[in-house]
Amino acid sequence: MARAWVARSKDDAKKWTTFWYDPDGKQRQKSFETKKRADDHRKRKEQELDAGTYLDDKLGKQPVTAVWEQWTNQRKLENSTKKQYRSIQNTTLEPFFKARSSCP
C-alpha cells in the first residue's frame, strides 16, 4: 500500500496538508482548506500509487508528449509494447499536439 498521510499545515493552522511519496520516492505535498478535502486527496493519491496510474499534479504544466513518455517509462512493459507506444507518440500524439501549440 502506498504511503500517504494528512497533517495540519505548519504555515497555517486552519489548513491541512496531504503528504505522499511519489513512485521515485520523492515526498510530495498539497494543502487544503479542510481536513476532508485533504483526506480525499490522500485516498486518491494512494489509489493512484497502488494502481500504478499516478501522475504528478505538476505534469499539467508539461507537454502531453512528455507526460506520455513519463507514464510509459514508469510501467513495466515488454519491449514490443514500448515500441508500439513510441509509434503512437510519433505518429499521433506529437503531430496532433504540435499542430495545436501555435493556437492562441
C-alpha positions as CSV (number, residue, x, y, z in Angstrom):
1,M,0.0,0.0,0.0
2,A,1.2,3.5,-0.8
3,R,2.4,5.7,2.0
4,A,0.4,8.9,2.4
5,W,-0.9,10.9,5.3
6,V,-2.7,14.1,6.4
7,A,-1.5,16.7,8.9
8,R,-2.2,20.2,9.9
9,S,-0.2,22.7,7.9
10,K,2.8,24.2,9.7
11,D,2.3,27.5,7.9
12,D,-1.4,28.0,8.6
13,A,-3.2,26.2,11.5
14,K,-6.5,26.5,9.6
15,K,-5.3,24.4,6.7
16,W,-4.5,20.7,6.2
17,T,-1.7,19.2,4.1
18,T,-1.6,15.8,2.4
19,F,1.8,14.3,2.1
20,W,2.8,11.3,0.0
21,Y,5.8,9.7,-1.7
22,D,5.8,9.5,-5.5
23,P,7.0,6.4,-7.4
24,D,10.5,7.8,-7.4
25,G,10.5,8.1,-3.6
26,K,10.3,11.9,-3.6
27,Q,8.0,13.4,-0.9
28,R,5.2,15.5,-2.3
29,Q,2.6,17.6,-0.6
30,K,-0.6,19.7,-1.3
31,S,-2.5,21.9,1.1
32,F,-6.3,22.2,1.5
33,E,-8.8,24.4,3.4
34,T,-10.5,21.4,5.1
35,K,-9.4,18.1,6.6
36,K,-12.0,16.2,4.5
37,R,-10.6,17.6,1.2
38,A,-7.1,16.7,2.3
39,D,-8.1,13.2,3.3
40,D,-10.0,12.7,0.0
41,H,-6.8,13.8,-1.8
42,R,-4.8,11.3,0.3
43,K,-7.1,8.5,-0.6
44,R,-7.0,9.4,-4.3
45,K,-3.1,9.5,-4.3
46,E,-2.9,6.2,-2.5
47,Q,-5.3,4.6,-5.1
48,E,-3.3,6.0,-8.0
49,L,0.0,4.8,-6.5
50,D,-1.3,1.4,-5.7
51,A,-2.9,1.0,-9.2
52,G,0.2,2.3,-11.0
53,T,-1.7,5.2,-12.5
54,Y,0.0,8.0,-10.5
55,L,0.9,11.2,-12.4
56,D,2.4,14.2,-10.7
57,D,-0.1,17.1,-10.3
58,K,2.5,19.4,-11.8
59,L,2.5,17.5,-15.1
60,G,-0.3,19.7,-16.3
61,K,2.3,22.3,-17.0
62,Q,4.3,19.9,-19.2
63,P,3.6,19.0,-22.8
64,V,1.3,15.9,-23.3
65,T,4.1,14.0,-25.1
66,A,6.4,14.5,-22.0
67,V,3.7,13.2,-19.7
68,W,3.1,10.2,-22.1
69,E,6.7,9.4,-22.1
70,Q,7.0,9.5,-18.3
71,W,3.9,7.4,-18.0
72,T,5.2,4.7,-20.3
73,N,8.6,4.7,-18.6
74,Q,7.0,4.2,-15.2
75,R,5.3,1.0,-16.3
76,K,6.8,-2.4,-16.6
77,L,6.3,-3.1,-20.3
78,E,7.6,-5.6,-22.8
79,N,9.9,-4.1,-25.5
80,S,7.3,-4.7,-28.2
81,T,4.8,-2.7,-26.2
82,K,7.2,0.1,-25.7
83,K,7.9,0.1,-29.4
84,Q,4.1,0.4,-30.1
85,Y,3.8,3.2,-27.6
86,R,6.6,5.1,-29.2
87,S,5.0,4.6,-32.6
88,I,1.7,6.1,-31.2
89,Q,3.6,9.0,-29.8
90,N,5.5,9.7,-33.0
91,T,2.6,9.3,-35.4
92,T,-0.4,10.5,-33.4
93,L,0.3,12.5,-30.3
94,E,3.2,14.7,-31.4
95,P,1.6,15.8,-34.7
96,F,-1.8,16.4,-33.0
97,F,-0.4,18.5,-30.2
98,K,2.3,20.2,-32.2
99,A,-0.3,21.5,-34.6
100,R,-2.3,23.0,-31.6
101,S,0.7,24.5,-29.8
102,S,0.6,27.6,-32.1
103,C,-3.1,28.3,-31.3
104,P,-3.9,31.3,-29.2
